[in-house]
Amino acid sequence: MTPVPPGTRPVVVLVGPPGSGKSTVSRHLADLLGLAQRDTDTDVETTAGKPVADIFVDHGEPHFRELEREAVTTALATHDGVLALGGGAVLDEHTQAALAAYVAAGGAVVFLDVSLAHAAPRVGLNQSRPLLLGNPRARWAALMEARRPVYERVATLHVVTDARTPAQVAQEIRAHLAGGADAADRAAAPTPADTPAEQENA
């Protein structure tokens, strides 16, 4: 896997559901690579001047998705570091096409996979997540079932984050970006000092 050179487009893009570790892993990975980190959810909040949950309540999901599509398009064209996409961003056909073009140009898209059992404590599956209202666990499972095929289709690397720290996951991704399968295997191995993955706003 050969990453896109810095100065052109993102070196690596992270996708996955809430609780997979996108936000925290992207920060760790950016530090390891000496690059800037960017999160499209944060970009959307900056543009709208309000949290994602408030955008959903005040303007509805379609408006949020429009802002998200614009944020992803801009970031893919201008950001030269580590980029984390919002959990549902990959469902947009324009975003899927943009990611396909990015991969065709040598880009790396990493699907951070996680089970419900490990996602739940990381995100709390609380009421601040508009798509998880009602029965959060059931909603998360349904969203993941619908999105998994898309995550798998757009990704060039699949990494499971269950029971692993963001630092471990970042090390594995860095090893794959460097083309070292053996190094990636070593990075994926847990160590006695490991602690559960920290909470994230994915």
N, C-alpha and C positions, 0 to 999 in steps of 0.2 A: 504494500500500500504506500503510494508516494503522495505526501500531502502537497497541496497547492503552495507555492512559495509565498512567504510573507510579502505584503505590499500589493497583492492582487486581490485575493478573496480569502475567506476564512481558512485557516490551516485545518480545522476540524469543526464539525457541527454535531451537537448532541441532541438526540430526540428521545422521547420516552414519556410514560405517564407520570402523573403526580406521585411523588414518593420514590421515584427511581434514582434520584440524586443528581439531576441535571445541573441545578444551580450550584450545589456545593462541589460536585466533581469538576464542573467547568472552572471554578475558581482555583482548585488545586492543580488542575491540568495547566491552566494559564501560568501559574507560578512555576511549575516544573519546566515549562517551555520558554519562560521569559517573555510571555506575550500578554496582550490585553484580553480581558474577558468581557463578553457582552451577552445580555439576556433579553430576548425580544419582549417578554412580559414587562420588564422594566421599561423598555423603550415605549411600549404602548401606554403604560401608566404616566410616563413623562409627557407624551404627546397629549393625552387626555386630561392630565392634571388631576387624576384621581385613581384610586386602586381598581384593579380588575373587577373585583366584586361589585363596586359601585357603578362601573361601566355597564355591567350586565343589568343591574337594577334600574338605572336611569335611562339607558338607551337600548337595551336588549342585546342578545347574542349576535345577531347579524351585524350590528354596528361594531361590536368588539372584533368580530372576524375580519371586517374591512380594515380596521386599524392594524390588526395582527398581520394581515397579508402585506400591507404596506411596510410594516416594520421588518418583516422577514425579507422582502424584496430588497429593501435598502441595505440591510445588514449583510446579505449575501453578496451584494455588489460592492460594498465599501469597507467592511470590517476585515482586518487582516490577522485576527487572533483566534481565540476560542469562542464559539458561538453556541448558546443554548436556546433552543426553540421552545415555545409554550407547548404543553401537552397535546393540544388539539390542532396545532398549526399544520401538521402534515396532512390533514384531511382536505385541505384546500387544493383544488386541482392545479391552480397557478403555482402554488408552493411546491407541489410534487414535481411539476415540470422544471421549476427553477433548481430544485435539488438534483434532478436527473442531469441537467446541464452542468451543474457544479461537479457532480461525480464524473461526468464524461471528461471534464477538464482536469481530472486528477484529484478531486476533492475527496475527503473522508467523512462519512456520515456514520455516527455510532449510535446504535439503538441500545439504550440503557434499560434493561429488562428487570422487572421486580415482581414478586408475588404479592398478593393481597396481604398475607400475613406480615410481610416485612414493610409494605408500603404504609399500612395503617398507623403504626406508631410514629412513623417519620412525619406524616402530614397531619395526623390527628383525625383525618376525614371529618373535619369540622364544618359547621354551617357557613363559614366564610367562603367556602368554595361553591359558587353558584350552580355548577353542574352536578354537585353531589347532594343537593337538597333532598329531604325525605329520608331515604334509607341509604346513607353514605356508602356502606360496604357493597350493597347490591348495585348501586349506581356506578361505583368504581369498577366492579367486576364487569358490568355491562359495557361501559366505555372501553375498557381494556380489550374485551372480546371483539368489539367493532374496530378498534384501532390497530390491534396487533398485526393483521396482515399488511397494513400500510407501513407501519414501523419496519417490518421485516423487508418489505419491498424497496423502501428508499435507502435502507442502511447498507453500508459496506462492511460493517463490523457489528457483531452482536455480543454484548457483555452483560452478564447477570450480576446484579448488585446485591442480592440477598446476603445478609449476614457479613457484609464487607464494609470497610470504611471507605469514605470518599477518596482518601489518599491511596488506598490499595487499587481502587478502580482507575484512578488517574494514572498510576504507575503502569498498569496493564495497557491502557490506551497509548501512553507514550511509547512503550516498548513496541507495540504494533505499528505505530506511526514510523518508528525507526527501522521497521522491517525485521525485528528480532523475535521470532516465535518462541525461542527458548527463554529469552528475557521476559517475554509476556507471560509464559507459564510460571516463571519464578515470581513475577510481580503478582500473579493471581493467587499464589499460595498464602494462606493466613499465617500470622505470626502470633506468639503468645501475648504481645503487647497490644494487639488490635482491640479496638472498642467499637461498639455498634455505630452504624452510620448516623451522623447528626441529622437533625430535622432540616428540611429544605422547603423552600417556597417554589415548587416546580410548576 
